[in-house]
Amino acid sequence: MNPAVLTLVSQSPEKTRDLGREIGLRVAPGAIIALYGDLGSGKTVLVQGLARGLGVPEEYYVTSPTYTLINEYPGRLPLYHIDLYRLDAGAGVADIGLDEALYGGGVAAVEWAERCRGNAFSEYLAVHLEAAGEDRRGIRLIAHGPGMVKLVNDLEHVFKEK
């Protein structure tokens, strides 16, 4: 099956959060969101919106877990926000003890997902973010697996209407 792809341009951090929120409203338990992009490209901003879509209460401020590796937030589904920036490239999921976060009943948002060895994720949504100006971001969603194809197709309909 060919992956579904959706390409968007976000004009502001608020619009990037809106995309994250829309993903959070539709994502199923056990979902993995693999985030790719340079420093400052908007990965954490998107996760902030994802958290709101998952029902994480407003009093939880979502920040990048760069120094802690993982932050967990309560919501309709638990959100595991994982940051692999400081991880040596090529580490495996089992090596760093992320099995429960990645393969449990919550949603895992993985920044710097390329640092995980091989095909660590079987079904996942790849989100590539790229700075395209001061506040503008190019965003490409690539679905891997049938559940994620449905998610991307649903998102395409939402954003065509906006």
C-alpha positions as CSV (number, residue, x, y, z in Angstrom):
1,M,0.0,0.0,0.0
2,N,1.3,3.4,-1.0
3,P,1.4,5.9,1.9
4,A,-1.0,8.8,1.8
5,V,0.7,12.2,1.8
6,L,-0.7,15.6,2.7
7,T,1.3,18.8,2.2
8,L,0.3,21.9,4.1
9,V,1.7,25.4,4.8
10,S,1.2,26.8,8.3
11,Q,1.2,30.6,8.4
12,S,1.7,30.8,12.2
13,P,2.4,28.8,15.4
14,E,-1.3,28.9,16.1
15,K,-2.0,27.2,12.7
16,T,0.6,24.6,13.5
17,R,-1.1,24.0,16.9
18,D,-4.4,23.7,15.1
19,L,-3.0,20.9,12.9
20,G,-1.8,19.1,16.0
21,R,-5.2,19.5,17.7
22,E,-6.9,18.1,14.6
23,I,-4.6,15.1,14.7
24,G,-5.3,14.6,18.4
25,L,-9.0,14.7,17.9
26,R,-8.8,11.8,15.4
27,V,-5.9,9.6,16.4
28,A,-6.5,6.1,17.8
29,P,-5.0,4.5,20.9
30,G,-1.5,3.2,20.2
31,A,-0.7,5.8,17.5
32,I,2.9,6.9,16.9
33,I,3.5,10.4,15.5
34,A,7.1,10.6,14.3
35,L,8.3,14.2,14.0
36,Y,11.2,15.3,11.8
37,G,12.7,18.7,11.3
38,D,15.5,21.0,12.3
39,L,15.7,22.8,15.7
40,G,13.0,25.5,15.7
41,S,10.9,23.9,12.9
42,G,7.8,23.6,15.1
43,K,7.8,20.0,16.4
44,T,7.0,20.9,20.0
45,V,4.4,23.5,18.8
46,L,2.6,20.7,16.9
47,V,2.8,18.5,20.0
48,Q,1.2,21.3,22.0
49,G,-1.8,21.2,19.7
50,L,-1.8,17.4,19.7
51,A,-2.1,17.5,23.5
52,R,-5.1,19.8,23.4
53,G,-6.8,17.5,20.8
54,L,-6.2,14.5,23.1
55,G,-7.8,16.4,26.0
56,V,-4.7,17.2,28.0
57,P,-5.9,19.9,30.5
58,E,-4.7,23.5,29.8
59,E,-2.8,23.6,33.1
60,Y,-0.3,21.2,31.6
61,Y,2.2,23.2,29.7
62,V,3.7,21.0,27.0
63,T,7.5,21.5,26.6
64,S,10.2,19.6,24.9
65,P,11.5,16.7,27.0
66,T,15.1,17.2,25.6
67,Y,16.7,16.6,29.0
68,T,14.3,14.1,30.4
69,L,13.7,12.0,27.2
70,I,10.0,11.6,27.9
71,N,7.1,13.6,29.3
72,E,3.7,12.0,30.0
73,Y,0.5,14.0,30.0
74,P,-3.0,12.7,31.0
75,G,-5.9,13.1,28.5
76,R,-8.6,11.2,26.7
77,L,-5.6,9.0,25.7
78,P,-2.2,9.4,27.6
79,L,0.3,11.5,25.6
80,Y,3.9,10.4,25.7
81,H,6.1,13.2,24.3
82,I,9.5,11.7,23.5
83,D,12.6,13.7,22.4
84,L,15.5,11.7,21.0
85,Y,17.7,14.7,20.3
86,R,20.3,13.8,22.9
87,L,20.2,10.1,22.0
88,D,23.0,8.5,20.1
89,A,21.9,7.8,16.6
90,G,21.1,4.1,16.0
91,A,19.7,3.3,19.4
92,G,16.9,0.8,19.5
93,V,13.5,1.3,21.2
94,A,14.3,-1.6,23.6
95,D,17.7,-0.1,24.4
96,I,16.1,3.0,25.8
97,G,13.1,1.5,27.5
98,L,10.4,3.1,25.4
99,D,8.3,0.0,24.7
100,E,5.4,1.0,26.9
101,A,5.2,4.5,25.6
102,L,5.4,3.4,22.0
103,Y,3.3,0.3,22.0
104,G,0.8,0.9,24.8
105,G,-2.7,2.4,24.7
106,G,-1.6,6.0,24.5
107,V,-0.3,8.3,21.8
108,A,3.5,8.7,21.3
109,A,4.8,11.8,19.7
110,V,8.5,11.3,18.9
111,E,10.7,14.2,18.1
112,W,13.9,13.4,16.3
113,A,12.5,10.0,15.3
114,E,15.3,9.5,12.8
115,R,17.6,8.7,15.7
116,C,15.7,5.5,16.4
117,R,17.4,2.5,14.7
118,G,15.9,0.9,11.6
119,N,12.1,0.5,11.2
120,A,11.2,0.9,14.9
121,F,7.7,1.9,14.0
122,S,5.4,-0.3,11.9
123,E,2.4,1.9,11.7
124,Y,2.9,5.6,12.2
125,L,2.4,9.1,11.0
126,A,5.5,10.8,9.8
127,V,5.3,14.6,10.2
128,H,8.1,16.6,8.4
129,L,8.3,20.2,9.4
130,E,10.5,22.8,7.7
131,A,10.9,26.5,8.4
132,A,9.7,28.6,5.4
133,G,10.1,32.1,6.9
134,E,9.8,33.7,10.3
135,D,6.5,32.0,11.2
136,R,5.7,29.9,8.1
137,R,6.2,26.2,8.2
138,G,6.0,23.7,5.4
139,I,4.4,20.5,6.8
140,R,4.3,17.1,5.1
141,L,2.3,14.3,6.6
142,I,3.1,10.8,5.4
143,A,0.9,7.9,6.5
144,H,2.4,4.5,7.1
145,G,-0.2,1.8,7.7
146,P,-3.9,1.7,7.0
147,G,-5.0,3.5,10.2
148,M,-2.7,6.4,9.4
149,V,-3.9,6.5,5.8
150,K,-7.4,7.0,7.1
151,L,-6.2,9.7,9.4
152,V,-4.4,11.6,6.7
153,N,-7.4,11.3,4.4
154,D,-9.6,12.7,7.1
155,L,-7.2,15.6,7.7
156,E,-7.1,16.3,4.0
157,H,-10.9,16.8,4.0
158,V,-10.7,19.1,7.1
159,F,-8.0,21.3,5.7
160,K,-9.5,21.6,2.2
161,E,-12.6,23.0,3.9
162,K,-10.6,25.7,5.9
